[in-house]
């Protein structure tokens, strides 16, 4: 099942430079071998949560994970309205602009 509708993907892809996409996809492919993917499939969500954030959001997309200086990615983000926690959040000006909820199947 796709995460995003095709129209949403197309809209955002038009705002990116092809070289940025190519570089990010190369980093993704370099990181995820067939063997690594098979190992991830047998892990529990909690076992891969930090690895996922580092592999994808830091390694591919270039976010900075807390506690590093000038971070814009945090683990276990607490929702201000209902107190529930998401696995992570992307921050801009110290405010969450996206939450990340990891689900392995």
N, C-alpha and C positions, 0 to 999 in steps of 0.2 A: 504494500500500500504506500503510495507516495506521501511525503510529508507536506509538500506544497502543491498548489494547483499550477498547471503549466503557465497560465497567464501571469501569476505572481513571479515565477522564475524568469520568464521572458522580460518582464518589466525591469527587474533588478539586473539581469544580465546586460541589458542595453546601457547601463550606467557604469559598467566595468571595462577596463582595458583588456584586450585579448591576452596580452603578455602577462598580466596579473593572474588571469584564469589559468593560463598554461603553467605558470610557475607553481601556483597552489595545487593544481592537479598532479604535477610531477612530485611535489612533496608528499601528497596523499599516497600516490602509487609507491613511492620509495618506502614509505612507512608500513604499508599494509600488504605483506606477502600473503600467499595462500595459507602458509603454516600459521602465521599470526592470526589470521581471520578464524581459522579452525580452533585455535586456542581460546580466542575471545568468546566464541560460541558456547564453550562449556563453563565459562565463568559466571558467577553471580553478579548482579548489578553492582553491589557494593565493592566487589573485587576489582572492577574495571573502571569505576567512576573517575578516579584521579587520572588513570591512564588515558581515558577517553578525552578528558579536558585537555591534558597535555598533548596527546597525539593530534587531535583535531583543532581545537581552539587556539592552542599555543603554536604547535608545530606547523599547521597548515594555514590558519587564518591570521596568525600573528598577534593574538591577544596576550596580555601580560597578566599572569595569575598571581593573586595575592599569596604571599607577603612581599613579592618583588616590588621595587620602586615603581611608582606611576601605574599601578595595576588598574585593569579595567575588566577583570574577570574574577569572580569570587565563588567559593564553594558554599554549599549549605546556606542559601540566601533565604532569609526569613521575610515572608510577605507581610507588609505593614498593615494590610486591612484585616486579615483573618489569622495571622500568626503562623500559618502553615509554611513549611520549608520546601523550596525547590532545590534540586541537586546543585544548581549553580545559576549565576546571573551575569549578564554583560552589563557593564556600567558605563554611563556617560555623565560627566560632572557629578559623580557620586550617586547618581540615580539609576535604578535598573531600567534598561530599555528593552531587555529581552530576558526571559528565564529559560533555563535548560533543565529538562526532566528526562533523565536517562531511563530507558526501558529496554532490556535485553529480552529476546525471545528465542 
